[in-house]
Amino acid sequence: MSRAQNKQPTPYNPPKCWVGNKHKVCYPDQETAEMSARLVEVEHGLKVGTLTCYHCEYGDHWHLASSPQR
Ligand SMILES: [Zn+2]
């Protein structure tokens, strides 16, 4: 099966920032971050609540973080 990679509606290049040694996507507000968290969970077949969002300490934006699973 081939995916249509050239049919993406809008090229989305989210801003990113370095947190520790990780390059993380920045979200402008908590709502957007939480929405994206749910989307990523669905995409990766994760349980709802696997991803959490938090306010970045380096700027006025939000990041996603995965809560550790047991
Ligand atoms: Zn940040």
N, CA, C, O and the ligand as a Tripos MOL2 file, in Angstrom:
@<TRIPOS>MOLECULE
protein
  281   279    71     0     0
PROTEIN
NO_CHARGES

@<TRIPOS>ATOM
      1 N           0.8400   -1.2000    0.0000 N.3       1 MET1
      2 CA          0.0000    0.0000    0.0000 C.3       1 MET1
      3 C           0.8760    1.2520    0.0000 C.2       1 MET1
      4 O           1.8310    1.3650    0.7680 O.2       1 MET1
      5 N           0.5310    2.1660   -0.8640 N.am      2 SER2
      6 CA          1.3040    3.4110   -0.8800 C.3       2 SER2
      7 C           0.4440    4.5610   -0.3680 C.2       2 SER2
      8 O          -0.7520    4.6440   -0.6440 O.2       2 SER2
      9 N           1.0740    5.4170    0.3620 N.am      3 ARG3
     10 CA          0.3600    6.5600    0.9010 C.3       3 ARG3
     11 C           0.6020    7.7720    0.0080 C.2       3 ARG3
     12 O           1.6990    7.9660   -0.5140 O.2       3 ARG3
     13 N          -0.4190    8.5680   -0.1540 N.am      4 ALA4
     14 CA         -0.2630    9.7770   -0.9580 C.3       4 ALA4
     15 C           0.4250   10.8540   -0.1270 C.2       4 ALA4
     16 O          -0.2140   11.5790    0.6350 O.2       4 ALA4
     17 N           1.7080   10.9380   -0.2860 N.am      5 GLN5
     18 CA          2.4690   11.8900    0.5090 C.3       5 GLN5
     19 C           2.3900   13.3020   -0.0550 C.2       5 GLN5
     20 O           2.6840   14.2780    0.6340 O.2       5 GLN5
     21 N           1.9880   13.3960   -1.3160 N.am      6 ASN6
     22 CA          1.9730   14.7150   -1.9490 C.3       6 ASN6
     23 C           0.6110   15.3940   -1.8480 C.2       6 ASN6
     24 O           0.3540   16.4010   -2.5070 O.2       6 ASN6
     25 N          -0.2550   14.8260   -1.0120 N.am      7 LYS7
     26 CA         -1.6070   15.3750   -0.9200 C.3       7 LYS7
     27 C          -1.8630   16.0020    0.4450 C.2       7 LYS7
     28 O          -3.0100   16.0950    0.8810 O.2       7 LYS7
     29 N          -0.8270   16.4200    1.1040 N.am      8 GLN8
     30 CA         -1.0240   17.0320    2.4110 C.3       8 GLN8
     31 C          -1.6260   18.4200    2.2380 C.2       8 GLN8
     32 O          -1.1360   19.2120    1.4330 O.2       8 GLN8
     33 N          -2.6810   18.7210    2.9850 N.am      9 PRO9
     34 CA         -3.4130   19.9800    2.8210 C.3       9 PRO9
     35 C          -2.5370   21.2170    3.0490 C.2       9 PRO9
     36 O          -2.4080   22.0690    2.1700 O.2       9 PRO9
     37 N          -1.9510   21.2980    4.2150 N.am     10 THR10
     38 CA         -1.0670   22.4330    4.4860 C.3      10 THR10
     39 C           0.2290   21.9120    5.0600 C.2      10 THR10
     40 O           0.2260   21.1570    6.0330 O.2      10 THR10
     41 N           1.3350   22.3110    4.4640 N.am     11 PRO11
     42 CA          2.6150   21.9150    5.0380 C.3      11 PRO11
     43 C           2.7490   22.5710    6.4040 C.2      11 PRO11
     44 O           2.6930   23.7940    6.5310 O.2      11 PRO11
     45 N           2.9250   21.7450    7.4110 N.am     12 TYR12
     46 CA          2.9580   22.2700    8.7790 C.3      12 TYR12
     47 C           4.3570   22.0960    9.3450 C.2      12 TYR12
     48 O           4.8240   20.9790    9.5690 O.2      12 TYR12
     49 N           5.0050   23.2090    9.5670 N.am     13 ASN13
     50 CA          6.3250   23.1600   10.1710 C.3      13 ASN13
     51 C           6.2710   23.8120   11.5400 C.2      13 ASN13
     52 O           6.5030   25.0120   11.6810 O.2      13 ASN13
     53 N           5.9680   23.0170   12.5350 N.am     14 PRO14
     54 CA          5.8030   23.5990   13.8610 C.3      14 PRO14
     55 C           7.1350   24.1040   14.4000 C.2      14 PRO14
     56 O           8.1890   23.5330   14.1210 O.2      14 PRO14
     57 N           7.0750   25.1570   15.1570 N.am     15 PRO15
     58 CA          8.2970   25.6240   15.8060 C.3      15 PRO15
     59 C           8.7600   24.5980   16.8260 C.2      15 PRO15
     60 O           7.9520   23.8930   17.4300 O.2      15 PRO15
     61 N          10.0500   24.5270   17.0060 N.am     16 LYS16
     62 CA         10.5800   23.5630   17.9680 C.3      16 LYS16
     63 C          11.5790   24.2500   18.8760 C.2      16 LYS16
     64 O          12.1190   25.3030   18.5360 O.2      16 LYS16
     65 N          11.8160   23.6660   20.0040 N.am     17 CYS17
     66 CA         12.8570   24.2000   20.8650 C.3      17 CYS17
     67 C          13.5590   23.0550   21.5710 C.2      17 CYS17
     68 O          12.9990   21.9750   21.7620 O.2      17 CYS17
     69 N          14.7800   23.3160   21.9480 N.am     18 TRP18
     70 CA         15.5710   22.2910   22.6310 C.3      18 TRP18
     71 C          15.2300   22.2960   24.1090 C.2      18 TRP18
     72 O          15.3080   23.3220   24.7850 O.2      18 TRP18
     73 N          14.8540   21.1310   24.5870 N.am     19 VAL19
     74 CA         14.6150   20.9640   26.0170 C.3      19 VAL19
     75 C          15.5600   19.8720   26.4650 C.2      19 VAL19
     76 O          15.3970   18.7060   26.1070 O.2      19 VAL19
     77 N          16.5490   20.2580   27.2510 N.am     20 GLY20
     78 CA         17.5820   19.2970   27.5960 C.3      20 GLY20
     79 C          18.2870   18.8770   26.3300 C.2      20 GLY20
     80 O          18.8670   19.7180   25.6430 O.2      20 GLY20
     81 N          18.2520   17.5890   25.9980 N.am     21 ASN21
     82 CA         18.8870   17.1160   24.7690 C.3      21 ASN21
     83 C          17.8550   16.7000   23.7330 C.2      21 ASN21
     84 O          18.1660   15.9720   22.7900 O.2      21 ASN21
     85 N          16.6150   17.1700   23.9180 N.am     22 LYS22
     86 CA         15.5560   16.7910   22.9840 C.3      22 LYS22
     87 C          15.0390   18.0040   22.2430 C.2      22 LYS22
     88 O          14.9050   19.0910   22.8030 O.2      22 LYS22
     89 N          14.7520   17.7930   20.9730 N.am     23 HIS23
     90 CA         14.1750   18.8150   20.1250 C.3      23 HIS23
     91 C          12.6750   18.5960   20.1290 C.2      23 HIS23
     92 O          12.1820   17.6570   19.5030 O.2      23 HIS23
     93 N          11.9500   19.4460   20.8220 N.am     24 LYS24
     94 CA         10.5230   19.2030   20.9900 C.3      24 LYS24
     95 C           9.6830   20.2260   20.2420 C.2      24 LYS24
     96 O          10.0580   21.3880   20.0840 O.2      24 LYS24
     97 N           8.5180   19.7400   19.7850 N.am     25 VAL25
     98 CA          7.5790   20.6280   19.0880 C.3      25 VAL25
     99 C           6.9420   21.5730   20.1000 C.2      25 VAL25
    100 O           6.5660   21.1600   21.1970 O.2      25 VAL25
    101 N           6.8240   22.8360   19.7260 N.am     26 CYS26
    102 CA          6.1800   23.8310   20.5770 C.3      26 CYS26
    103 C           4.7250   24.0000   20.1650 C.2      26 CYS26
    104 O           4.4160   24.0650   18.9750 O.2      26 CYS26
    105 N           3.8550   24.0680   21.1220 N.am     27 TYR27
    106 CA          2.4500   24.3730   20.8550 C.3      27 TYR27
    107 C           2.1150   25.7050   21.4960 C.2      27 TYR27
    108 O           2.5600   26.0030   22.6040 O.2      27 TYR27
    109 N           1.3190   26.5150   20.7840 N.am     28 PRO28
    110 CA          1.0810   27.8840   21.2400 C.3      28 PRO28
    111 C           0.2830   27.9570   22.5310 C.2      28 PRO28
    112 O           0.4570   28.8940   23.3110 O.2      28 PRO28
    113 N          -0.5780   26.9950   22.7670 N.am     29 ASP29
    114 CA         -1.3540   27.0330   24.0060 C.3      29 ASP29
    115 C          -1.7020   25.6250   24.4640 C.2      29 ASP29
    116 O          -1.4850   24.6480   23.7470 O.2      29 ASP29
    117 N          -2.2430   25.5420   25.6650 N.am     30 GLN30
    118 CA         -2.5100   24.2330   26.2690 C.3      30 GLN30
    119 C          -3.5410   23.4490   25.4760 C.2      30 GLN30
    120 O          -3.4320   22.2320   25.3250 O.2      30 GLN30
    121 N          -4.5490   24.1630   24.9670 N.am     31 GLU31
    122 CA         -5.6010   23.4980   24.2110 C.3      31 GLU31
    123 C          -5.0190   22.7670   22.9960 C.2      31 GLU31
    124 O          -5.3280   21.6030   22.7430 O.2      31 GLU31
    125 N          -4.1780   23.4770   22.2620 N.am     32 THR32
    126 CA         -3.5650   22.8960   21.0690 C.3      32 THR32
    127 C          -2.6850   21.7110   21.4490 C.2      32 THR32
    128 O          -2.6920   20.6780   20.7790 O.2      32 THR32
    129 N          -1.9450   21.8680   22.5060 N.am     33 ALA33
    130 CA         -1.0450   20.7980   22.9390 C.3      33 ALA33
    131 C          -1.8370   19.5500   23.3240 C.2      33 ALA33
    132 O          -1.4610   18.4330   22.9670 O.2      33 ALA33
    133 N          -2.9340   19.7460   24.0540 N.am     34 GLU34
    134 CA         -3.7350   18.5970   24.4800 C.3      34 GLU34
    135 C          -4.4190   17.9330   23.2960 C.2      34 GLU34
    136 O          -4.5360   16.7080   23.2380 O.2      34 GLU34
    137 N          -4.8730   18.7590   22.3470 N.am     35 MET35
    138 CA         -5.4900   18.2200   21.1460 C.3      35 MET35
    139 C          -4.4810   17.3650   20.3760 C.2      35 MET35
    140 O          -4.8010   16.2740   19.9040 O.2      35 MET35
    141 N          -3.2740   17.8770   20.2600 N.am     36 SER36
    142 CA         -2.2370   17.1500   19.5420 C.3      36 SER36
    143 C          -1.8560   15.8720   20.2840 C.2      36 SER36
    144 O          -1.5590   14.8510   19.6650 O.2      36 SER36
    145 N          -1.8670   15.9350   21.5850 N.am     37 ALA37
    146 CA         -1.5480   14.7450   22.3740 C.3      37 ALA37
    147 C          -2.5310   13.6300   22.0620 C.2      37 ALA37
    148 O          -2.1330   12.4840   21.8560 O.2      37 ALA37
    149 N          -3.8250   13.9690   22.0270 N.am     38 ARG38
    150 CA         -4.8470   12.9630   21.7140 C.3      38 ARG38
    151 C          -4.6420   12.4160   20.3030 C.2      38 ARG38
    152 O          -4.7960   11.2180   20.0670 O.2      38 ARG38
    153 N          -4.2910   13.3050   19.3620 N.am     39 LEU39
    154 CA         -4.0770   12.8800   17.9800 C.3      39 LEU39
    155 C          -2.9110   11.9020   17.8840 C.2      39 LEU39
    156 O          -3.0050   10.8670   17.2250 O.2      39 LEU39
    157 N          -1.8250   12.2450   18.5440 N.am     40 VAL40
    158 CA         -0.6320   11.3940   18.4990 C.3      40 VAL40
    159 C          -0.9320   10.0430   19.1470 C.2      40 VAL40
    160 O          -0.4710    9.0060   18.6690 O.2      40 VAL40
    161 N          -1.6950   10.0560   20.2180 N.am     41 GLU41
    162 CA         -2.0740    8.8030   20.8810 C.3      41 GLU41
    163 C          -2.8330    7.8970   19.9250 C.2      41 GLU41
    164 O          -2.5570    6.7000   19.8430 O.2      41 GLU41
    165 N          -3.7900    8.4710   19.2000 N.am     42 VAL42
    166 CA         -4.5720    7.6950   18.2400 C.3      42 VAL42
    167 C          -3.6620    7.1640   17.1400 C.2      42 VAL42
    168 O          -3.7340    5.9940   16.7650 O.2      42 VAL42
    169 N          -2.7960    8.0540   16.6240 N.am     43 GLU43
    170 CA         -1.8940    7.6860   15.5390 C.3      43 GLU43
    171 C          -0.9960    6.5160   15.9240 C.2      43 GLU43
    172 O          -0.7200    5.6370   15.1080 O.2      43 GLU43
    173 N          -0.5480    6.5150   17.1620 N.am     44 HIS44
    174 CA          0.4100    5.4900   17.5980 C.3      44 HIS44
    175 C          -0.2630    4.3680   18.3810 C.2      44 HIS44
    176 O           0.4100    3.4890   18.9180 O.2      44 HIS44
    177 N          -1.5930    4.3990   18.4450 N.am     45 GLY45
    178 CA         -2.3120    3.3520   19.1410 C.3      45 GLY45
    179 C          -2.0310    3.3260   20.6340 C.2      45 GLY45
    180 O          -1.9740    2.2670   21.2590 O.2      45 GLY45
    181 N          -1.8560    4.5220   21.1880 N.am     46 LEU46
    182 CA         -1.5700    4.6080   22.6190 C.3      46 LEU46
    183 C          -2.8540    4.8300   23.4020 C.2      46 LEU46
    184 O          -3.8700    5.2560   22.8550 O.2      46 LEU46
    185 N          -2.7880    4.5360   24.6770 N.am     47 LYS47
    186 CA         -3.9380    4.7760   25.5310 C.3      47 LYS47
    187 C          -4.1070    6.2690   25.7430 C.2      47 LYS47
    188 O          -3.1300    7.0150   25.8050 O.2      47 LYS47
    189 N          -5.3710    6.7030   25.8560 N.am     48 VAL48
    190 CA         -5.6300    8.1130   26.1370 C.3      48 VAL48
    191 C          -5.0190    8.4550   27.4970 C.2      48 VAL48
    192 O          -5.2370    7.7570   28.4870 O.2      48 VAL48
    193 N          -4.2700    9.5140   27.5190 N.am     49 GLY49
    194 CA         -3.6240    9.9090   28.7680 C.3      49 GLY49
    195 C          -2.1580    9.5360   28.8090 C.2      49 GLY49
    196 O          -1.4520    9.8520   29.7660 O.2      49 GLY49
    197 N          -1.6950    8.8450   27.7390 N.am     50 THR50
    198 CA         -0.2830    8.4800   27.6760 C.3      50 THR50
    199 C           0.5780    9.7320   27.5800 C.2      50 THR50
    200 O           1.6660    9.8210   28.1480 O.2      50 THR50
    201 N           0.0370   10.7030   26.8310 N.am     51 LEU51
    202 CA          0.7940   11.9330   26.6440 C.3      51 LEU51
    203 C           0.1920   13.0590   27.4790 C.2      51 LEU51
    204 O          -1.0260   13.2050   27.5850 O.2      51 LEU51
    205 N           1.0610   13.8250   28.0500 N.am     52 THR52
    206 CA          0.6120   14.9860   28.8080 C.3      52 THR52
    207 C           1.2900   16.2190   28.2310 C.2      52 THR52
    208 O           2.2870   16.1100   27.5170 O.2      52 THR52
    209 N           0.7590   17.3650   28.5370 N.am     53 CYS53
    210 CA          1.4050   18.5830   28.0640 C.3      53 CYS53
    211 C           1.8120   19.4360   29.2600 C.2      53 CYS53
    212 O           1.2250   19.3620   30.3400 O.2      53 CYS53
    213 N           2.8100   20.2250   29.0330 N.am     54 TYR54
    214 CA          3.2930   21.1030   30.1030 C.3      54 TYR54
    215 C           3.8080   22.4000   29.5000 C.2      54 TYR54
    216 O           4.2010   22.4440   28.3340 O.2      54 TYR54
    217 N           3.8030   23.4400   30.2950 N.am     55 HIS55
    218 CA          4.2830   24.7300   29.8350 C.3      55 HIS55
    219 C           5.8090   24.7410   29.8500 C.2      55 HIS55
    220 O           6.4480   24.3330   30.8200 O.2      55 HIS55
    221 N           6.3740   25.2250   28.7320 N.am     56 CYS56
    222 CA          7.8300   25.2360   28.6130 C.3      56 CYS56
    223 C           8.4330   26.2760   29.5460 C.2      56 CYS56
    224 O           7.8880   27.3640   29.7350 O.2      56 CYS56
    225 N           9.5640   25.9130   30.1170 N.am     57 GLU57
    226 CA         10.2150   26.8690   31.0180 C.3      57 GLU57
    227 C          11.1110   27.8480   30.2710 C.2      57 GLU57
    228 O          11.6310   28.7970   30.8570 O.2      57 GLU57
    229 N          11.2890   27.6110   28.9730 N.am     58 TYR58
    230 CA         12.1770   28.4810   28.1900 C.3      58 TYR58
    231 C          11.4300   29.4740   27.3220 C.2      58 TYR58
    232 O          12.0380   30.3640   26.7280 O.2      58 TYR58
    233 N          10.1170   29.3280   27.2440 N.am     59 GLY59
    234 CA          9.3670   30.2420   26.3870 C.3      59 GLY59
    235 C           7.8870   30.1180   26.6690 C.2      59 GLY59
    236 O           7.4630   29.2720   27.4570 O.2      59 GLY59
    237 N           7.0930   30.9750   26.0160 N.am     60 ASP60
    238 CA          5.6640   30.9680   26.2550 C.3      60 ASP60
    239 C           4.9720   30.0280   25.2820 C.2      60 ASP60
    240 O           4.2850   30.4640   24.3590 O.2      60 ASP60
    241 N           5.1600   28.7340   25.5010 N.am     61 HIS61
    242 CA          4.5170   27.7240   24.6790 C.3      61 HIS61
    243 C           4.4760   26.4140   25.4550 C.2      61 HIS61
    244 O           4.9460   26.3310   26.5900 O.2      61 HIS61
    245 N           3.9070   25.3980   24.8250 N.am     62 TRP62
    246 CA          3.6850   24.1320   25.5040 C.3      62 TRP62
    247 C           4.3730   22.9940   24.7710 C.2      62 TRP62
    248 O           4.6030   23.0740   23.5640 O.2      62 TRP62
    249 N           4.6970   21.9500   25.4900 N.am     63 HIS63
    250 CA          5.2930   20.7510   24.9050 C.3      63 HIS63
    251 C           4.5160   19.5250   25.3530 C.2      63 HIS63
    252 O           3.7720   19.5500   26.3330 O.2      63 HIS63
    253 N           4.7170   18.4450   24.5920 N.am     64 LEU64
    254 CA          4.1300   17.1630   24.9990 C.3      64 LEU64
    255 C           5.1850   16.3250   25.6980 C.2      64 LEU64
    256 O           6.3710   16.3900   25.3730 O.2      64 LEU64
    257 N           4.7390   15.5470   26.6520 N.am     65 ALA65
    258 CA          5.6270   14.6130   27.3140 C.3      65 ALA65
    259 C           4.8710   13.3220   27.5220 C.2      65 ALA65
    260 O           3.6680   13.3360   27.7820 O.2      65 ALA65
    261 N           5.5700   12.2040   27.4100 N.am     66 SER66
    262 CA          4.8960   10.9330   27.6530 C.3      66 SER66
    263 C           5.0740   10.5540   29.1100 C.2      66 SER66
    264 O           6.1840   10.5370   29.6420 O.2      66 SER66
    265 N           3.9570   10.2510   29.7350 N.am     67 SER67
    266 CA          4.0470    9.8100   31.1100 C.3      67 SER67
    267 C           4.4920    8.3650   31.1200 C.2      67 SER67
    268 O           4.0180    7.5710   30.3070 O.2      67 SER67
    269 N           5.3880    8.0040   32.0170 N.am     68 PRO68
    270 CA          5.9210    6.6400   32.0400 C.3      68 PRO68
    271 C           4.8410    5.6030   32.3010 C.2      68 PRO68
    272 O           3.9850    5.7800   33.1690 O.2      68 PRO68
    273 N           4.8930    4.5240   31.5410 N.am     69 GLN69
    274 CA          3.9060    3.4410   31.6820 C.3      69 GLN69
    275 C           4.5200    2.2700   32.4210 C.2      69 GLN69
    276 O           5.7180    2.0140   32.2990 O.2      69 GLN69
    277 N           3.7130    1.5620   33.1820 N.am     70 ARG70
    278 CA          4.2000    0.3730   33.8560 C.3      70 ARG70
    279 C           3.6010   -0.8600   33.2260 C.2      70 ARG70
    280 O           3.8910   -1.9760   33.6570 O.2      70 ARG70
    281 ZN          9.9920   25.0750   24.6770 Zn       71 ZN71
@<TRIPOS>BOND
     1     1     2 1
     2     2     3 1
     3     3     4 2
     4     3     5 am
     5     5     6 1
     6     6     7 1
     7     7     8 2
     8     7     9 am
     9     9    10 1
    10    10    11 1
    11    11    12 2
    12    11    13 am
    13    13    14 1
    14    14    15 1
    15    15    16 2
    16    15    17 am
    17    17    18 1
    18    18    19 1
    19    19    20 2
    20    19    21 am
    21    21    22 1
    22    22    23 1
    23    23    24 2
    24    23    25 am
    25    25    26 1
    26    26    27 1
    27    27    28 2
    28    27    29 am
    29    29    30 1
    30    30    31 1
    31    31    32 2
    32    31    33 am
    33    33    34 1
    34    34    35 1
    35    35    36 2
    36    35    37 am
    37    37    38 1
    38    38    39 1
    39    39    40 2
    40    39    41 am
    41    41    42 1
    42    42    43 1
    43    43    44 2
    44    43    45 am
    45    45    46 1
    46    46    47 1
    47    47    48 2
    48    47    49 am
    49    49    50 1
    50    50    51 1
    51    51    52 2
    52    51    53 am
    53    53    54 1
    54    54    55 1
    55    55    56 2
    56    55    57 am
    57    57    58 1
    58    58    59 1
    59    59    60 2
    60    59    61 am
    61    61    62 1
    62    62    63 1
    63    63    64 2
    64    63    65 am
    65    65    66 1
    66    66    67 1
    67    67    68 2
    68    67    69 am
    69    69    70 1
    70    70    71 1
    71    71    72 2
    72    71    73 am
    73    73    74 1
    74    74    75 1
    75    75    76 2
    76    75    77 am
    77    77    78 1
    78    78    79 1
    79    79    80 2
    80    79    81 am
    81    81    82 1
    82    82    83 1
    83    83    84 2
    84    83    85 am
    85    85    86 1
    86    86    87 1
    87    87    88 2
    88    87    89 am
    89    89    90 1
    90    90    91 1
    91    91    92 2
    92    91    93 am
    93    93    94 1
    94    94    95 1
    95    95    96 2
    96    95    97 am
    97    97    98 1
    98    98    99 1
    99    99   100 2
   100    99   101 am
   101   101   102 1
   102   102   103 1
   103   103   104 2
   104   103   105 am
   105   105   106 1
   106   106   107 1
   107   107   108 2
   108   107   109 am
   109   109   110 1
   110   110   111 1
   111   111   112 2
   112   111   113 am
   113   113   114 1
   114   114   115 1
   115   115   116 2
   116   115   117 am
   117   117   118 1
   118   118   119 1
   119   119   120 2
   120   119   121 am
   121   121   122 1
   122   122   123 1
   123   123   124 2
   124   123   125 am
   125   125   126 1
   126   126   127 1
   127   127   128 2
   128   127   129 am
   129   129   130 1
   130   130   131 1
   131   131   132 2
   132   131   133 am
   133   133   134 1
   134   134   135 1
   135   135   136 2
   136   135   137 am
   137   137   138 1
   138   138   139 1
   139   139   140 2
   140   139   141 am
   141   141   142 1
   142   142   143 1
   143   143   144 2
   144   143   145 am
   145   145   146 1
   146   146   147 1
   147   147   148 2
   148   147   149 am
   149   149   150 1
   150   150   151 1
   151   151   152 2
   152   151   153 am
   153   153   154 1
   154   154   155 1
   155   155   156 2
   156   155   157 am
   157   157   158 1
   158   158   159 1
   159   159   160 2
   160   159   161 am
   161   161   162 1
   162   162   163 1
   163   163   164 2
   164   163   165 am
   165   165   166 1
   166   166   167 1
   167   167   168 2
   168   167   169 am
   169   169   170 1
   170   170   171 1
   171   171   172 2
   172   171   173 am
   173   173   174 1
   174   174   175 1
   175   175   176 2
   176   175   177 am
   177   177   178 1
   178   178   179 1
   179   179   180 2
   180   179   181 am
   181   181   182 1
   182   182   183 1
   183   183   184 2
   184   183   185 am
   185   185   186 1
   186   186   187 1
   187   187   188 2
   188   187   189 am
   189   189   190 1
   190   190   191 1
   191   191   192 2
   192   191   193 am
   193   193   194 1
   194   194   195 1
   195   195   196 2
   196   195   197 am
   197   197   198 1
   198   198   199 1
   199   199   200 2
   200   199   201 am
   201   201   202 1
   202   202   203 1
   203   203   204 2
   204   203   205 am
   205   205   206 1
   206   206   207 1
   207   207   208 2
   208   207   209 am
   209   209   210 1
   210   210   211 1
   211   211   212 2
   212   211   213 am
   213   213   214 1
   214   214   215 1
   215   215   216 2
   216   215   217 am
   217   217   218 1
   218   218   219 1
   219   219   220 2
   220   219   221 am
   221   221   222 1
   222   222   223 1
   223   223   224 2
   224   223   225 am
   225   225   226 1
   226   226   227 1
   227   227   228 2
   228   227   229 am
   229   229   230 1
   230   230   231 1
   231   231   232 2
   232   231   233 am
   233   233   234 1
   234   234   235 1
   235   235   236 2
   236   235   237 am
   237   237   238 1
   238   238   239 1
   239   239   240 2
   240   239   241 am
   241   241   242 1
   242   242   243 1
   243   243   244 2
   244   243   245 am
   245   245   246 1
   246   246   247 1
   247   247   248 2
   248   247   249 am
   249   249   250 1
   250   250   251 1
   251   251   252 2
   252   251   253 am
   253   253   254 1
   254   254   255 1
   255   255   256 2
   256   255   257 am
   257   257   258 1
   258   258   259 1
   259   259   260 2
   260   259   261 am
   261   261   262 1
   262   262   263 1
   263   263   264 2
   264   263   265 am
   265   265   266 1
   266   266   267 1
   267   267   268 2
   268   267   269 am
   269   269   270 1
   270   270   271 1
   271   271   272 2
   272   271   273 am
   273   273   274 1
   274   274   275 1
   275   275   276 2
   276   275   277 am
   277   277   278 1
   278   278   279 1
   279   279   280 2
@<TRIPOS>SUBSTRUCTURE
     1 MET1         2 RESIDUE 1 A MET
     2 SER2         6 RESIDUE 1 A SER
     3 ARG3        10 RESIDUE 1 A ARG
     4 ALA4        14 RESIDUE 1 A ALA
     5 GLN5        18 RESIDUE 1 A GLN
     6 ASN6        22 RESIDUE 1 A ASN
     7 LYS7        26 RESIDUE 1 A LYS
     8 GLN8        30 RESIDUE 1 A GLN
     9 PRO9        34 RESIDUE 1 A PRO
    10 THR10       38 RESIDUE 1 A THR
    11 PRO11       42 RESIDUE 1 A PRO
    12 TYR12       46 RESIDUE 1 A TYR
    13 ASN13       50 RESIDUE 1 A ASN
    14 PRO14       54 RESIDUE 1 A PRO
    15 PRO15       58 RESIDUE 1 A PRO
    16 LYS16       62 RESIDUE 1 A LYS
    17 CYS17       66 RESIDUE 1 A CYS
    18 TRP18       70 RESIDUE 1 A TRP
    19 VAL19       74 RESIDUE 1 A VAL
    20 GLY20       78 RESIDUE 1 A GLY
    21 ASN21       82 RESIDUE 1 A ASN
    22 LYS22       86 RESIDUE 1 A LYS
    23 HIS23       90 RESIDUE 1 A HIS
    24 LYS24       94 RESIDUE 1 A LYS
    25 VAL25       98 RESIDUE 1 A VAL
    26 CYS26      102 RESIDUE 1 A CYS
    27 TYR27      106 RESIDUE 1 A TYR
    28 PRO28      110 RESIDUE 1 A PRO
    29 ASP29      114 RESIDUE 1 A ASP
    30 GLN30      118 RESIDUE 1 A GLN
    31 GLU31      122 RESIDUE 1 A GLU
    32 THR32      126 RESIDUE 1 A THR
    33 ALA33      130 RESIDUE 1 A ALA
    34 GLU34      134 RESIDUE 1 A GLU
    35 MET35      138 RESIDUE 1 A MET
    36 SER36      142 RESIDUE 1 A SER
    37 ALA37      146 RESIDUE 1 A ALA
    38 ARG38      150 RESIDUE 1 A ARG
    39 LEU39      154 RESIDUE 1 A LEU
    40 VAL40      158 RESIDUE 1 A VAL
    41 GLU41      162 RESIDUE 1 A GLU
    42 VAL42      166 RESIDUE 1 A VAL
    43 GLU43      170 RESIDUE 1 A GLU
    44 HIS44      174 RESIDUE 1 A HIS
    45 GLY45      178 RESIDUE 1 A GLY
    46 LEU46      182 RESIDUE 1 A LEU
    47 LYS47      186 RESIDUE 1 A LYS
    48 VAL48      190 RESIDUE 1 A VAL
    49 GLY49      194 RESIDUE 1 A GLY
    50 THR50      198 RESIDUE 1 A THR
    51 LEU51      202 RESIDUE 1 A LEU
    52 THR52      206 RESIDUE 1 A THR
    53 CYS53      210 RESIDUE 1 A CYS
    54 TYR54      214 RESIDUE 1 A TYR
    55 HIS55      218 RESIDUE 1 A HIS
    56 CYS56      222 RESIDUE 1 A CYS
    57 GLU57      226 RESIDUE 1 A GLU
    58 TYR58      230 RESIDUE 1 A TYR
    59 GLY59      234 RESIDUE 1 A GLY
    60 ASP60      238 RESIDUE 1 A ASP
    61 HIS61      242 RESIDUE 1 A HIS
    62 TRP62      246 RESIDUE 1 A TRP
    63 HIS63      250 RESIDUE 1 A HIS
    64 LEU64      254 RESIDUE 1 A LEU
    65 ALA65      258 RESIDUE 1 A ALA
    66 SER66      262 RESIDUE 1 A SER
    67 SER67      266 RESIDUE 1 A SER
    68 PRO68      270 RESIDUE 1 A PRO
    69 GLN69      274 RESIDUE 1 A GLN
    70 ARG70      278 RESIDUE 1 A ARG
    71 ZN71       281 GROUP 0 **** ****
